[in-house]
């Protein structure tokens, strides 16, 4: 962990939890010379949020272009004064879909910007699942941090990350009826088509051109698995295609291991996930629940050679609604490092699920929760295959 891996001309560093991520992020912000883009779903006004905000303000004071894009739902609790202080210091702040209609489940209201990315000077970038928030929730009696990962990269891929982030920034600007942002000399507006055989790829999910790109990357990897699949995912409620791919892999002799949420963070999603356990376990899938704290990771390793790290949950909101970003890496050293850390977490901090543990009331609650989520997705008009 934290050891650089040279892959296709890019240097990748796997970072675990905020203890490794936030100091590195702030150091790179302080070292930037031209521009900084940062996107996050949650930006909290806590110790960590203040640390990152101060780094952004220092960069703006040096004359850098500093642009912060916040999701209007995930960061809704961020105080107005906190945002205004950054703006007064020269940080440009925009909101992705700030206005949220209460009690509305209309499709466009649920489309969130769930990405967690940053880029400095188009040369250094971060892609992962870590929000700008304290690693250990202050209001909860946990001794351990959320389990989560991010990847720091240097190389050509960082320029692609900037192109993607700059394009979304301009789209949000236009949608907000602001004047069109001038091109500040960056020739990074349009994303080049990627070679599917590349060892490192940035894979996006949006509601236009990349609706199923991340899901397809997963499904291809699962279909090609020969020995082992290890997935750690915070909110696990896969569609029919994804469930079938996992069960088919297990039935053909692949060891399929899921590390899922052990602590109840959101009751509806938690109990809906329990409704899937019986069929998955019956097909030979191992399920382990993470115990020390919340699991926030969205990562996977296949055959110790294919890995993905990013913001993409395997649930209807990431599969069908949110803007997401994952790295897909084909490299045994990088994938091996992630696999080793996941197995440490499974063996040390996981509890394997046995079907006999579930009581009648829990099974009933699980089925009701799953049915409610499926009904909501049906009302929104999404395909039955999900």
N, C-alpha and C positions, 0 to 999 in steps of 0.2 A: 504494500500500500504506500502511496505517495512517491513511488519510484517511477521515473520517466520511462516511457516505452516509445521507441522510434518505429513508426509505422507509415509507410508510403510518404515519406518526407514530412510527416507531422510528428510532433512530440506530444504524447498523451500521458496525463497523470491522473490516476484514479484517486479521488478524495472521499473519505468517509466522514460523514457527519459534519456539523458546523465547526467543531474544534479544528478540523483541517481546512475546511472550506473558507470560512469568513476571514481569517488572517491572510490567507493567500489572495482572496478577492480584493481586500483593502490594500494590500501591498501592490498589487497590479494596478489598481486605480491610482495610487499615489505615484506610480512610475510612468503612467501614461503621458503622452506628449501632445496628442492632437484631439482625440475624441473618445468618448465613453458612451456606450449604449447599455442599458440594463432593463430587463423585463422580469417581472415577478408577479405571481398570483397573489401572494400575501406579503405585505410590507407592514410590519408591526412597529409601533412606537415604544419599543422596549430597549433594553441595553444593546442588543444586536442591531436593531433598526437604527438607533442613534449612532452606533459606530460606523455603519455603512453610509448613513446620511452625511456624517461629518467628512468622510472620505470623498464623497461626491461634491460636497461644498468646497473642499480644498482644491479639487480639480477645477471646478468652475472659477475659483478665485485666481487660478493660474492662467485663465483664458481659454481653457479647453471647451469644446462642444460637449455638453453633458446632458444626456437625454434619458429620462426615466419613464417607463411605461408601466402603469399599474392597472390591474384588473379592478373594475368597478364594483364587483361583488366580493372577491377575496380580500381586498384591501379597504372595504367600506368603512371599517372602524378606525382607519387612520385619521387622527384629528386634523381639521382644516389648518390649524396653526402650525402643525408639523410640516405640512405640504407647503404652506406659504413661506415658512422659514427657508426651505430649500430653494423655492423660486426667487426669493429676495437675494439669495446668495448666487444666483445665476444658473441654477439647475432647471432645465426645461422638463416639466412634468406634464404628462398627459394620462387620461383615463380611458381604458377600453370599456365601452358600454357602461358609463357611470350611472345612468338612470335605470333603476330597477323597479318594475311595477310590483307592488306587494301582492302576494297570493296569485301571481300569474305563472302559469306553466307553459306559456306560448313558446314555441321552439326558439325564436330569435332571442328571447330573454334569457334562455339557458345556455346560449353560446358564449362561453367564457374564454379568456386568454389565460390558459393554464401553464404556459411555458415559463421556465426558469433559466434565463440565459443572460450572459453579459459578454461584451467584447470591448477591448481596448486597442485603439489605433488600427483595427483590422488585422492585428498580429497575434493577439492572445485572446482566447475566448473560453467561456465556461458553458457547459450544457449539462443539466441534471435535474434533480427533483427537489433541491433544497430551497425553501422559501426564506425570505429575510425576516427571521423571527428567532427568538431564543431557542436554543437546542433542547433545553429541558423546560417544559411548561411550568411556569412559576406557580400556577394555581393548582397543580396536581402533585401528588406525593410520589413522584418518581425520582429514583436516584440515577437512572440511566437516560441518555439523550434519545431522541427519535432516531431510529435507524434509517439512514438515507445516504445517497451518494451523488457526487457530481464529477465531471471530467474537465480538467483544465487542458487546453490544447494550444500549441504554437505551430504555425505553419499555414499552408494555403487554405486549410479548412476554416481557419479563423476569419479569413476574408469572406468566405461564403456565409458564415454566421452573421457577419456584419451586413451583408447584402440582404439577408432575410429580415433582420431586425430593422434595417433602414426602410425597407419596403413597407413593413407593417406600420412603422411610425408615420410614414407619409399617408398611408391609407386612413389611419386614425385622424390625422390632421385634416384631410379632405372631408372626412365624415363629420368633423366638428365645425365645418364651414370656416375653417381658417384659410389663410392664403397659402398657396402652394409653396412648399419649402424649396428653396433654391438648391441646386446641386453644388455642394461645397468642394467639388473636386474629386469626389469618390466615384469611381466607375464601377459601382457594385449594385446597381439597382435590380438587374435581372439575374435570376438564378440559372446557372448553366445546368443542362441535363446531366445527371450523374450516371456513371458507369456502375451498373448493378454488381459488377465483379470487384469493385474497389474495396480495399481492405478497411477503409474508414469512410462512413457515409453519415451525413446529416439527413435524417428522415423526418418529415413533417406530417402533421395532420391538421387539415383545415376543412372548410365547408365548400370549397370550390374545386381546386385541381388535385388536392391531396387527401381526399376523404378517407381512403382506406390504406394509405401507404404504410403506416406503422403496423397496422393489423396484418397486412400482407407479408411484411418482413418477418413478423412472428410466425405466421402460418407456414411460410417456406422453410424456416428454420426447424419448426416442429416436425414437418413432414419429412425432412431429411435427417432427423436425429437417429443415431444408431446405438448410442450407449446411455446417455444421461441428459435429462432436462432439469434444470434448477431455476425456479422462478420465485422471486420475492416481490410481492405486490401489495400495496396498502389497501386498495379497494377492489376486490376481486369478484366480479360478477360478469363473466364472459358470455358472449353469445353462443349460439348453437354451433357455428363453425369452429370456434376456438375450443369449446368443450370436446367436440368430436375429435379434433386433432390431438388433444391431450390424451384422451382415452384410447385412441387408435395407437398412439405411440406406446402407451403402457401395455397394451395387449400384444404388441409385436416384440415385447421384451425390453423396451427402453425403460430405465429407471426414471420415473417422473416424480419430482419432489417440489412441493409448494410450501413456501414460508409465507404465512398470512397473518393478519391482524389478530392478536390475542386479547388485547384490551379493547373494550367497547368505546369507540370514539363517536361514531354516528350510528344510532341504534337501528335505523331502517336498513342501511347498507350492511351492517354486521349480521343481522338476523337473516336478511335475504341471502347472503353468502352461505350461511349454514344449510340452506335448502339444497345446495348443490353437493354437499359433502357425500351423501349416501351413494349417489351414482358414480362419483369420481373414485371414491375408495373402493367400491365394488369392482371397478375397472382396473384397479391396481395402482392408482395414484396415491402417493404418500402426502399427507397434509400435516404440517407442523404449525403451531401458533406461537408467535413471538410474545414473550412474557414480560421482559423488564420495563418496557415503555411502549409508546406508540411505534408502529412500523409505518414508515412513510416512503420506503424504497419503491422504485419502479424499475427493476432490473431483472435480467435473465442471462443464463449461460447454457449453451447447448454443446455437448460433447467436448467441453473444455476448450473450444476453439472459436465459437461464435458468442458474442456478448452484446447486450444492449443496455444502455443507461439513459434515463431521461425522465420526463414528466408524465408519461403515458400510463394511466391506470387501466387495468383490464376490466372496465365496467362501462355501462351504457353512455355515461357522460363523456369519457375520453374516446370511446369507440365512435360516437355519433354526433357529438356536440362541440367539444372544446378544441381550441388551438393547442397543439402539443408539439414537442420537439424531443426526439431521441437520437442518440448516436448508436449506430450499428458498427461493431468492430469485429473483423475476422483476423484474429491474432491470438495464438495460443498463450503467449506470455501475459498479455493484458487480460484475456478471458480467464486464464488460470489464477491470476491474482484475485479477481472478483469471485471466482468459484471458491477459492480457499477461504475468503472472508465470509462468504455465505454459509459454507459448511461449518465454520466455527460458530456462527450465530445459531445455526440449526441445532448443533450438538450441545452447545453451552446454554443457549437461551430459548430454545424452542421446546414445545411439548407436543408430542405426536398425538393426533386425534384418533380416537377409537369410536366407532359408531355407537357402541353400547352406552357411551357417556351421555347421550342426548335423551332427555326426558320427554314425555308426551307433550307437556306445555311448550317446551323449547321447540320441538318439531312443528307444532301447530303455529307458533309465532313466526318461525322461519318461513313456512309456506305462505302465511298471510303477507309477510313483508315482501317476499319474492313476487307474489301475485300483484301487490300494489305497484311495485316498480315496473313489472311487465305491463300492467294496465296503463301506467303513465306513458311508457314508451309507445304503446299502441295508440293512445290518444294523440300523441305527437305525429303519428303517421309513419313510423319507421318500418323498414322491412322485417318480415317475420324471421328471416334467416339469422337475425341478431337476437 
